[in-house]
Amino acid sequence: MFSDLPIRKIIHVDMDAFYASVEQMDNPQLKGKPLAVGGHGKRGVISAASYEARKFGVKSAMSGNLAIKLCPQLIFVRPNFERYTEISKKIRKIFYDYTDLVEPLSLDEAYLDVTNNKKGNPSASLIAKEIRERIFNEIGLTASAGISINKFVAKVASDYNKPNGQKTVNPEDVIAFLEQLDIRKFYGVGKVTADKMYQLGIFTGNDLKQKSIDYLDEHFGKSGRYYYYVVRGIHNSEVKPNRIRKSLAAERTFNENLSSEIFMLEKLDHIADEVSRRLIKSKVSGKTVTLKIKYSDFTLQTRSKTLPYFINDKALIFETSKELLYQERLSNSVRLLGISLSHLNTETKKTAEQKTVSVQLKFEF
């Protein structure tokens, strides 16, 4: 059972180890070597790892200390986001040769709706292949792609034949594809949720499909309804060319744990300045200021305040963050502080109800 909305031809393009691949492309001496983009000190965090490093278990969000233990020969490179943004723009330029319905998720991945494309090509699979070939020939990087009837299935499929591959899930194959899929492969199911599902005897899409919507609501709250529909191939979200930013943030991890609020104010001042500059550059303002505090024992706390007006001024962001810092006593020394602005003046409210009807199976992919 699928949506009453028209069946779409969606491509999800995901660059392969993007940051690390850019570094290897720019410095041929790094090619074929285990590489990590990020910090290597005791406070360092891995932003990206090359496939050579991944073979040793190195992955993004891992601490630099653990990464070096897993792979002693690991090479660390500082991230160069200006360069990554420059390459990302070139990749998107290729996308726009095929469709204006491009929804970037980050610098290294995007959804494309090619149902009605600029090339007049009825095959989304051939378009994905051509896009990947152009990225390689014109830029020098490899990309993987997933092709299917909606964003969810395309996203899952893009991870199927990585790196430098693609996977098409035709309309008539969607249900079977999702039923046999390990629940950990479902987009939106993180490690904690996957562990919970395993405890409930849910290991595959087929296991998930046996659960009623009430059961999933009871055990997974608002996400339960999402799981109920996506396992049935129902995901009505359109490719949105202009994604609405919902928040903007900046944070800092300190070389040494801080135990006094006074010492944290200087750090907050710098963070508030960065958030303000990003807001002004993006031409947005926000009402809700959230202070993020990560303690030395890695527990996380957030404190928020919603103002009656929109702000993007550094002084106001800093003063509100300062107020939140002093709101209650810190429970431990602090290793990270962050500030985010949400309830931005770009947000629009939109509601849509899920519908289910049968799908037409004859559709060229």
Sequence and secondary structure as in RCSB ss.txt:
>XXXX:A:sequence
MFSDLPIRKIIHVDMDAFYASVEQMDNPQLKGKPLAVGGHGKRGVISAASYEARKFGVKSAMSGNLAIKLCPQLI
FVRPNFERYTEISKKIRKIFYDYTDLVEPLSLDEAYLDVTNNKKGNPSASLIAKEIRERIFNEIGLTASAGISIN
KFVAKVASDYNKPNGQKTVNPEDVIAFLEQLDIRKFYGVGKVTADKMYQLGIFTGNDLKQKSIDYLDEHFGKSGR
YYYYVVRGIHNSEVKPNRIRKSLAAERTFNENLSSEIFMLEKLDHIADEVSRRLIKSKVSGKTVTLKIKYSDFTL
QTRSKTLPYFINDKALIFETSKELLYQERLSNSVRLLGISLSHLNTETKKTAEQKTVSVQLKFEF
>XXXX:A:secstr
 B SS    EEEEEETTHHHHHHHHH GGGTTS EEEE  STT BEEEE HHHHTTT  TT BHHHHHHH TT E
EE   HHHHHHHHHHHHHHHTTT S EEEEETTEEEEE TT TT  S HHHHHHHHHHHHHHHTS  EEEEEESS
HHHHHHHHTTT SS EEE  GGGHHHHHHHSBGGGSTT  HHHHHHHHHTT  BHHHHHTS HHHHHHHHTHHHH
HHHHHTTT       SS    EEEEEEEEEEEE  HHHHHHHHHHHHHHHHHHHHHHT  EEEEEEEEEETT  E
EEEEEEEEEEE  HHHHHHHHHHHHTSS  SS EEEEEEEEEEETT          B        
